[in-house]
């Protein structure tokens, strides 16, 4: 009985399934809709129109014939006479794509007296580049409806020896040509600087080296991955180079394009002995930041870091004077963070940091008006919490420890043991 019941049940289910399919099929057969798409289109002839426009001579250039663009707008002609070392001529011109087809650079040619340039005479400066000094290279995109500003610079070198000065007038036929072709999948946008946060380190380093940093501002930040040391934030701390930077014996640590860590990377001691004998140059911290920290930075950034003359103060050890070292990475000093104007000349940090007047306040802290009685701008965090961090300065009335920054942003001297590490460095 049970076997027969199950068999009949399976048959019943099978029949119902067939009926359902039939019903659906009938439904589709009965319902009917006409769908129509009607349209009209026109295909225009594509246009190819890449040409020169907008010649502009740089102020300060020697007098010369104004560069002219020929009637086809494909050639720029100029003529200049450079009389004495230091003379130069510079102008810009736009490569414009007014066509409907994207173009890209195919061939770039620079010739001197009809021969492709491999080396220049010792007395000559000559370069054609984009206006931000980035080299023009094959596959660079010039999209439809856009333009790129080129810069032409020719100069009589200023810093040359007498033996390099030509004995007779030199006639130089300089020619630059760039061939654009229709773009394909190999086309790439030129790496112009746009944003410190988003630009590659290669683009940033190139921009700094070519002094084209107007798109970067003091205070801009960028996140970097330092491997086992974690993810951290770098900040533009300085861009200026005032006259005092050229003073003999002046520290270069707050001159030029300076980056500092906006947070604290880790903790480390300045010296295992907790003394400040030998100052910053003798500290184990100096070795640590110039090896472990430096090597954890992205390669393209590390390659752009320059040697910096670092002046730092001394403690009360007899016979010690201010120290000078050459470093890639360094800790900041008291003056680079604070401008001491507490009104108490016998108590301020300017009295106990013997190298206080051998450096200057960084642009970032100056912009914050960070002075001895206003500390919040010096606060840095470790893992999301306000934390102490070391400076390279020492107090001249002690042989113990180094200056540091409290969690609330004020200063303390004679700090020993482990403390926060937050170095700075220069690109150039």
Long-range contacts (C-beta under 8 A, 24 or more apart in sequence): 44-100, 46-99, 46-100, 46-101, 47-98, 47-99, 47-100, 47-101, 48-99, 48-101, 48-103, 48-182, 49-97, 49-98, 49-99, 50-95, 50-96, 50-97, 50-98, 50-99, 50-103, 50-142, 50-180, 51-95, 51-96, 51-98, 52-76, 52-93, 52-94, 52-95, 52-96, 53-93, 53-94, 53-96, 53-147, 54-92, 54-93, 54-94, 55-91, 55-92, 55-93, 56-91, 56-92, 56-93, 57-89, 57-90, 57-91, 58-90, 58-91, 58-92, 60-88, 60-90, 61-88, 61-89, 61-90, 61-91, 62-87, 62-88, 62-89, 64-89, 67-91, 67-93, 67-152, 69-93, 76-152, 78-152, 80-154, 82-154, 82-155, 82-156, 83-156, 84-156, 85-123, 85-156, 85-157, 85-158, 85-159, 85-160, 85-165, 86-155, 86-156, 86-158, 87-155, 87-156, 88-125, 88-153, 88-154, 88-155, 88-156, 89-153, 89-154, 89-155, 90-151, 90-152, 90-153, 90-154, 90-155, 91-151, 91-152, 92-131, 92-149, 92-150, 92-151, 92-152, 93-149, 93-150, 93-152, 94-147, 94-148, 94-149, 94-150, 95-142, 95-147, 95-148, 95-149, 95-150, 95-178, 95-180, 96-147, 97-142, 97-143, 97-144, 97-145, 97-146, 97-147, 97-180, 98-145, 99-144, 100-144, 101-144, 101-182, 101-183, 102-141, 102-142, 102-143, 102-144, 102-182, 102-183, 102-187, 103-141, 103-142, 103-143, 103-144, 103-180, 103-181, 103-182, 103-183, 104-138, 104-139, 104-140, 104-141, 104-142, 104-180, 104-181, 104-182, 104-183, 104-184, 104-186, 104-187, 105-136, 105-137, 105-138, 105-139, 105-140, 105-142, 105-178, 105-179, 105-180, 106-138, 106-179, 106-180, 106-181, 107-138, 107-177, 107-178, 107-179, 108-136, 108-137, 108-138, 108-176, 108-177, 108-178, 108-179, 109-175, 109-176, 109-177, 109-178, 110-174, 110-175, 110-176, 111-173, 111-174, 111-175, 111-176, 112-172, 112-173, 112-174, 113-172, 113-173, 114-173, 114-175, 121-166, 121-170, 122-157, 122-160, 122-164, 123-156, 123-157, 123-160, 123-164, 123-165, 123-166, 124-154, 124-155, 124-156, 124-157, 124-172, 125-153, 125-154, 125-155, 125-156, 125-157, 126-153, 126-154, 126-155, 126-174, 127-151, 127-152, 127-153, 128-152, 128-153, 128-176, 130-190, 130-192, 131-212, 132-192, 132-193, 132-207, 132-210, 132-212, 133-206, 133-210, 133-211, 133-212, 134-190, 134-191, 134-192, 134-206, 134-210, 136-178, 136-190, 137-190, 139-186, 139-187, 139-188, 140-187, 140-188, 140-189, 140-190, 141-183, 141-187, 141-188, 141-189, 141-190, 142-180, 142-183, 143-183, 148-190, 152-176, 195-220, 196-220, 196-221, 196-222, 196-236, 197-221, 197-222, 200-300, 201-298, 201-300, 201-301, 201-304, 202-300, 204-301, 204-304, 204-427, 205-300, 205-301, 205-303, 205-304, 205-427, 208-257, 208-304, 208-427, 208-428, 209-304, 209-427, 209-428, 213-239, 213-257, 218-363, 218-364, 218-367, 219-364, 219-367, 221-262, 224-297, 224-298, 224-301, 225-298, 226-265, 226-293, 226-296, 226-297, 227-296, 228-296, 229-265, 229-266, 229-292, 229-293, 229-296, 230-265, 232-261, 232-263, 232-265, 233-261, 233-262, 233-263, 234-259, 234-260, 234-261, 234-262, 235-259, 235-260, 235-261, 235-262, 235-364, 236-364, 237-362, 237-363, 237-364, 237-365, 237-424, 238-362, 238-363, 238-364, 239-363, 240-363, 242-360, 244-360, 245-360, 249-311, 249-324, 249-358, 250-311, 250-358, 250-359, 251-309, 251-310, 251-311, 251-312, 251-333, 251-355, 251-358, 251-359, 252-308, 252-309, 252-310, 252-426, 253-308, 253-309, 253-310, 253-311, 253-330, 253-332, 253-333, 253-336, 253-359, 253-424, 253-426, 254-336, 254-359, 254-360, 254-361, 254-362, 255-360, 255-426, 256-426, 256-428, 257-426, 257-427, 257-428, 258-362, 258-424, 258-425, 258-426, 259-424, 259-425, 259-426, 259-427, 260-332, 260-362, 260-364, 260-422, 260-423, 260-424, 261-380, 261-422, 261-423, 261-424, 262-380, 263-380, 263-381, 263-382, 263-422, 264-380, 264-381, 264-382, 264-387, 264-389, 264-420, 264-421, 264-422, 265-293, 265-420, 265-421, 265-422, 265-423, 266-382, 266-420, 266-421, 267-382, 267-418, 267-419, 267-420, 267-421, 268-418, 268-419, 268-421, 269-416, 269-417, 269-418, 269-419, 270-390, 270-401, 270-402, 270-415, 270-416, 270-419, 274-400, 274-401, 274-416, 274-417, 275-315, 275-399, 275-400, 275-401, 276-314, 276-315, 276-317, 276-394, 276-395, 276-398, 276-399, 276-400, 276-401, 276-402, 277-315, 277-317, 277-320, 277-399, 278-320, 278-323, 279-312, 279-313, 279-314, 279-315, 279-320, 279-323, 279-392, 279-394, 280-310, 280-312, 280-323, 280-325, 280-330, 280-331, 280-392, 280-394, 280-402, 281-312, 281-323, 281-325, 283-392, 283-402, 285-331, 285-390, 285-421, 286-325, 286-327, 286-330, 286-392, 288-421, 289-329, 289-330, 289-331, 289-421, 289-423, 290-327, 290-328, 290-329, 293-329, 293-421, 293-423, 294-328, 294-329, 301-427, 304-427, 304-428, 305-329, 305-425, 305-426, 305-427, 306-426, 306-427, 306-428, 308-425, 308-426, 310-392, 311-355, 311-358, 311-359, 312-355, 312-392, 312-393, 312-394, 313-353, 313-354, 313-355, 313-356, 313-393, 313-394, 313-396, 314-354, 314-394, 314-396, 315-394, 315-395, 315-396, 315-397, 315-398, 315-399, 315-400, 316-395, 316-396, 316-397, 316-398, 316-399, 317-399, 322-354, 322-355, 322-358, 323-355, 328-425, 329-423, 329-424, 329-425, 330-392, 330-423, 330-424, 330-425, 331-390, 331-391, 331-392, 331-421, 331-422, 331-423, 331-424, 332-362, 332-391, 332-392, 332-422, 332-424, 333-359, 333-391, 333-392, 333-393, 333-403, 334-391, 334-393, 334-403, 334-411, 335-359, 335-360, 335-361, 336-360, 336-361, 336-362, 336-365, 337-361, 337-362, 337-365, 337-370, 337-378, 337-391, 337-405, 337-411, 338-365, 338-370, 338-371, 338-372, 338-378, 338-411, 339-365, 339-366, 339-370, 339-371, 339-372, 340-371, 340-372, 341-371, 341-372, 342-371, 342-372, 342-373, 348-372, 349-393, 349-403, 349-411, 352-395, 352-396, 352-397, 352-413, 353-393, 353-394, 353-395, 353-396, 353-403, 354-396, 355-393, 356-393, 375-406, 375-408, 375-409, 375-410, 376-408, 376-409, 377-409, 378-405, 378-409, 378-410, 379-405, 379-407, 379-408, 379-409, 380-405, 380-420, 380-422, 382-420, 387-420, 388-412, 388-415, 388-419, 388-420, 389-419, 389-420, 389-421, 389-422, 390-415, 390-419, 390-420, 390-421, 390-422
